[in-house]
Each structure stands twice: as structure tokens, then as C-alpha cells.
Amino acid sequence: MSVLIEALKSLLVSKNGLNASAFSASQRKVLEEFAKQTRLIEIRKHGRSTVFRYLNHQGVFDFLAMQQPLETVPQNIPVRSQNIGLQRDSKKGQSTHETSYLLMKCWHESVFWKNGETTFYPEKLTREFGVAALQIQVNQAWQSHFPLLLVENQALFNCPNWLPENFDGCLIYYAGQLSNVVLRWFAEQKRAEKVILFPDYDGVGLSNYVRLARALHGKSKLEFFWLPNWEQKLVTFGNVEIWQNTRRQFENALKNLAKMNLLTADFVKLGDLSQRHAKTLEQEAIWL
């Protein structure tokens, strides 16, 4: 429910108005703007208090009817459809999907996932179809005892010849940002012995590493994938524009890693080199 709709609904059921303390700071802000634009509500000082009350009950009611076509929606329809019914906008309110998909590749027959009595073998699907997929959501018991290597770049997922020869787990693709569904799924229980994240070495990539570390919370061993000779590659092939665009995220991520006792010597070196040369390194440099 939007901040404004929630606040106006509270006002409608209050005959004598509500003190400012009844609303959050964000609600007070949108109500003040709404009062200026519509004159359907008023805001007055009452002693030491500030009181919000409606001036035109029917007008506020009609406005809410326009903004929120339905009072309630079925809970068994997709969340974004619920948002359209409640707020005429699929992206307002809760927009996170409850289900996600792990796209993976695997080359070892011994690798499997287990969910109760159900066993999933990704190698066979990878061999026959080029990729395997696992539908995931919370309250599932899917677990693998083999390492998971998460990579955010489709080029590296398409052409995995850069993988270490001894890698015997699942290569998993994610698009830029780890979804909240995936993070909640990891946070729910131990999914693998080891999880490795291979992002771009920029603010977005480091922020995702922090988010994943918080989700795992020690359930699985977490590693950052370091390119061979990454220091020289950063200096030679680093991107200045990406550094400028993600510098704040980069610095905040390093601070968070320090607070979580995850700031290794390599991360310190990455921070020093990136700031000294004002560059970040993209994953594709692994082939250079």
C-alpha cells in the first residue's frame, strides 16, 4: 500500500483528525503535499501539536477510489497483478516475485541436488540441452554438497573455458543483481558447502558480495573469485567511468566487509589500486 493511501485511509476514519505523531515522517510529507495540491485536507497547529484532518470526506473517498480500484484482491494471483488492482501500477507496493530460477551448468555426473526424496542431476540436462534450471522459493529443502560459482556476466556463462580445471560444482548465472528471492533462499538454510561469487570488481559487484555474505551468515563458506593476475589487469584494462559511477557503493561495501570481518588482504589491495588509478575491473578481462 502506498504511503499516501495508507495515511488518507487513517484520516477518513478519524472524525476529529489525527495528531502528526500518528503518522510516519514520509506520511506527513506526502500529506502536506496533498493538502497543498487538493485542499481536501487541512493541517493546523493545536497547542503544541499539529493536527491533520479532512475537509471534504467525500472528496478524499473519491480520490482513494480512483487510486485504488479494489479494496482487496485474491492472494493467489501474482503480486504485480495485486498491485494493479490496489494501486493501478504493477510496480507500486510489493513487486518482488516469490519464485526465482537458478540457471546452471554442470559437467560432472556425480553432482546432484537433493530435496527430500527428490534428486536433481544438472550434468545430464547440461549435456543434453546446454543448461539446467532449478525453480526455487523459500520453504524448500534443495541442497547440494558441491560448490556453487555464481557469475553475473552471460558471456562467461556462455563460454566457461575460463573455469579452473578442478572445479567440480555448478556454474550459476545471475543478471547483475542477486534477487531478493535468491538471497532469502540462501538465508533460509545451508544450500552448499561453498558458495563463490564472481562479480565485476566495482561497487555493484562488491555490494552483491556483502548482500550474499549477510544472507549466508556463515551457513556456507563464502569466497570471492579473484582473476589470475587481476592487479595488473585492473591497471591495464580498468574502466574509469564505471569507477566514477559506482565509487560510493564500492567504498561502502569495503566498510561493510570490514565490519563483518571479511576484509581480506586482497580486498584491501583492490581498494588501494582502484582508488589510486580510479578504475574498476570487468569480468571479461579474464580472457585478456
Secondary structure, 3 states (H helix, E strand, C coil): CCHHHHHHHHHHCCCCCEEHHHCCHHHHHHHHHHHHHHCCEEEEEECCEEEEEECCHHHHHHHHHHHCCCCCCCCCCCHHHHHHHHHCCCCCCCCCCCCEEEEEECCCCCCCEEECCEEECHHHHHHHHCCEEEEECCCCCCECCCCEEEECCHHHHHCCCCCCCCCCCEEEECCCCCCHHHHHHHHHCCCCCEEEEECCECHHHHHHHHHHHHHHCCCCEEEECCCCCHHHHHHHHCEHHHHHHHHHHHHHHHHHHHHCCCCCHHHHHHHHHHHHHCCEECHHHHHC
